[in-house]
Amino acid sequence: MKLDWRVALGFVLSGVLLWLALRNVELGDVVRALRNANAPLFLLSAAVSTCIFPLRAIRWRSILAPVAGAVPFGPLWRSTAIGMMINNVIPARAGEVARAFALTREVPRVPFTTSLASLAVDRIFDAIVLLALMFGAMLSPSFPAGARLAGMTVQQFASAGITGVIGLLVVCWLAVLMPTRVISIVRAVAGRLLPRFEARIVAIAEQGLGGLAVLRDGVRFLLVLWWALVHWLVHALALWIGFAAVDIELPFSTALFLQGVLGFAVALPSSPGFVGVFELAAVRGLGVYGVSESQALTWAFGYHALSFIPITLFGLFYLLRLGITLGDIRGAADRSSDVQDAREAFVTRAPKDP
C-alpha cells in the first residue's frame, strides 16, 4: 500500500487509457446522454451487479470447507465487501489482502495464509468461466461476422479458445484428483525436454496446481465451478440491463463477450476502481458490435459509477464495524508477503493422494 513505482504506474496507465477512451468523443454529448438515460434501469443494473458479491462469498465457502470446515456466510460476505471496497479506493490491489485479513479477524480459526491462498483458487475459476463464456459468445450467430483475430476467423479463434478452456478444466480436474502425480509428469517432461529449466517449471506447476488440491472431492470441484458460472451469468445480466438504460439493443451474448474483455482488462495495473481501464475496455469491446464510442462511454460511465457505490458503502460500513484499520491490513501483508509460504500453508491442510 506504499506509493511505489507500481502504484504510480497504475495511476499513469489509468490516465492514459482514460484519455484514449475520450479523445474522439465530445464529453458534453456523453453527459447529455447520461442525463437522458433510463435511471430505473441503471439502478436495477447496479443492484443486480451488487448481487455477485454474496455469490462470490458462497463460492469462497466451498473452497475453504476442506481446510477450514464450515465457515458461516456472514463473515465471508463482509470480508468480500471489504476487499472490493479496498480495491475501489486504495491503490496497489490491496483488496485481496484485506479480504483475507477481514475473514481471519472474524473467524480466527482460519489462518491468514490459508485465507489468502484460497483466493488464488477463486481466481482460477474466474478465469476459466470468463474465458468459456466469452468464447461461447464469439460462437453465437449474433457475433459480428468477418472479423479475424491472430490470422484466424472469429469462429476458429473461439473454437480454439473453447478447446483450450476444456483442456484447462481437464488439467484442473487432474490436479484435484492426483496433484502429486501431475507434478511428477511435469517434472519428467521438463527434465527430458528442458533440463536447464526443470526446477523453475516444476515450481510454476506446483504454484498453479497445488492450491486446487483442496477441491479433491469431485462434487466440491463442480460446486465451485457452478457458483462461478452463476456469478458471471448474473454479472452479465447486470451489464445487459445497463445496455437497455442507454438504448444499446444487443443480445445477451454481447454482455458475455464484454465481461470477458473487461475482466482481463482490469487485471492491468490501474488506479483504484479501475478508472480508465474499464472505460477503454468498454469502448473497444462494444465497438466490436458497432456501438459508437460516445454511446459505449455513456454506458461505461453510468454503469461504472453506479455499480461502484453500493459495494463500496457496504465494505466501508463493515470495515468500520469490525474496527479494522489500513495499518492492520498492511501489517498482515508484511507478515505473510511470501506467496509460496501461503500456498504451502493452504495445500498442506488439503487431502493428499493415496
Residue pairs with C-beta under 8 A, 6 or more apart in sequence:
1 90
1 91
1 92
1 94
1 326
1 329
1 330
1 333
2 92
3 91
4 92
6 92
6 269
7 91
7 92
9 269
10 91
10 92
10 269
10 270
10 271
11 91
11 271
13 268
13 269
13 270
13 276
13 277
14 270
14 271
14 274
14 275
14 276
14 277
15 271
15 276
16 276
17 270
17 276
17 277
17 279
17 280
18 275
18 276
18 279
18 280
19 276
20 280
21 276
21 279
21 280
21 282
21 283
21 293
21 297
21 300
22 279
22 297
24 293
25 293
25 294
25 297
26 294
29 294
30 294
30 297
30 298
30 301
33 246
33 294
33 295
33 298
34 246
34 298
34 301
34 302
37 245
37 246
37 298
37 302
38 244
38 245
38 246
39 245
41 241
41 242
41 244
41 245
42 242
42 245
42 302
42 303
42 306
43 306
44 241
45 238
45 239
45 241
45 242
45 245
45 303
45 306
45 307
46 238
46 303
46 306
46 307
46 309
46 310
47 310
48 234
48 237
48 238
48 241
49 235
49 238
49 239
49 303
49 307
49 310
50 307
50 310
50 311
50 314
51 234
51 238
52 231
52 232
52 234
52 235
52 238
53 77
53 80
53 81
53 84
53 311
53 314
54 73
54 77
54 80
55 227
55 230
55 231
55 234
56 80
56 122
56 231
57 73
57 76
57 77
57 79
57 80
58 73
58 76
58 227
59 122
59 125
59 224
59 227
59 228
59 231
60 76
60 80
60 118
60 119
60 122
61 70
61 71
61 73
61 76
62 220
62 223
62 224
62 227
63 118
63 121
63 122
63 214
63 215
63 224
64 71
64 110
64 114
64 115
64 118
65 71
65 220
66 214
66 215
66 216
66 217
66 220
66 349
66 350
66 351
67 114
67 118
67 214
67 346
67 349
67 350
68 107
68 109
68 110
68 114
69 109
71 103
71 107
71 110
72 107
74 106
75 102
75 103
75 106
75 107
76 103
78 102
78 106
78 318
78 322
79 99
79 100
79 102
79 103
79 106
80 99
81 311
81 314
81 315
81 318
82 98
82 99
82 102
82 315
82 318
82 319
82 322
82 324
83 95
83 96
83 98
83 99
83 100
83 102
83 315
84 95
84 99
84 311
84 312
84 315
85 95
85 311
85 312
85 314
85 315
85 316
85 319
86 94
86 95
86 98
86 99
86 315
86 319
86 329
87 93
87 94
87 95
87 272
87 273
88 95
88 272
88 273
88 308
88 311
88 312
88 315
89 272
89 273
89 312
90 272
90 326
91 271
91 272
94 329
94 333
96 116
96 119
97 116
97 329
97 332
97 333
98 324
98 329
99 115
99 119
100 112
100 115
100 116
100 118
100 119
100 332
101 112
101 115
101 324
101 328
101 329
101 332
101 333
102 318
102 319
102 322
102 324
103 110
103 115
104 110
104 111
104 112
104 115
104 332
105 322
105 324
105 328
106 322
111 345
112 332
112 335
112 336
113 336
113 341
113 342
113 345
113 346
114 342
114 345
114 346
114 349
116 336
116 342
117 211
117 339
117 342
117 343
117 345
117 346
117 347
118 211
118 214
118 346
120 211
120 343
121 211
121 212
121 214
121 215
121 224
124 172
124 208
124 211
124 212
125 224
125 225
125 228
126 228
126 232
126 263
128 165
128 168
128 169
128 172
128 225
128 228
129 225
129 228
129 229
129 231
129 232
130 232
130 259
130 260
130 263
130 264
131 161
131 164
131 165
131 168
131 260
132 162
132 165
133 232
133 233
133 236
133 256
133 259
133 260
134 161
134 256
134 257
134 259
134 260
134 261
135 158
135 159
135 161
135 162
135 165
135 260
136 158
136 162
136 253
136 256
137 143
137 253
137 254
137 256
137 257
137 260
138 154
138 155
138 157
138 158
138 161
138 257
139 155
139 158
139 159
139 162
140 251
140 253
142 250
142 251
142 253
142 254
143 154
143 253
143 257
144 154
144 288
144 289
144 290
145 154
147 153
147 154
147 288
148 154
149 157
150 157
152 160
171 182
171 209
172 209
172 212
172 221
173 218
173 221
174 181
174 182
175 182
175 209
175 210
175 212
175 213
176 212
176 213
176 215
176 216
176 218
176 221
177 216
177 218
178 353
179 209
179 210
179 212
179 213
179 216
179 353
180 352
180 353
181 353
182 205
182 209
183 202
183 205
183 206
183 209
186 201
186 202
186 205
187 198
187 202
190 197
190 198
190 201
190 202
191 198
194 201
206 343
207 339
207 340
207 343
210 343
210 344
210 346
210 347
211 343
211 346
211 347
213 347
213 350
213 351
213 352
214 346
214 347
214 349
214 350
214 351
215 221
215 224
216 350
216 351
217 351
232 259
235 259
236 252
236 255
236 256
236 259
237 252
237 255
238 303
238 307
239 255
239 258
239 259
239 303
240 252
240 254
240 255
242 299
242 302
242 303
243 249
243 250
243 254
243 255
243 299
245 299
245 302
246 295
246 298
246 299
246 302
247 295
248 286
248 291
248 295
248 296
248 299
250 289
250 291
254 286
254 289
257 285
257 288
258 282
258 285
258 286
261 281
261 284
261 285
262 278
262 281
262 282
262 285
265 274
265 277
265 278
265 280
265 281
266 274
266 277
266 278
266 281
268 277
270 276
270 277
273 304
273 308
274 304
275 304
278 300
278 304
279 297
279 300
279 301
279 304
282 296
282 297
282 299
282 300
283 293
283 296
283 297
283 300
285 296
286 295
286 296
286 299
287 293
287 296
336 342
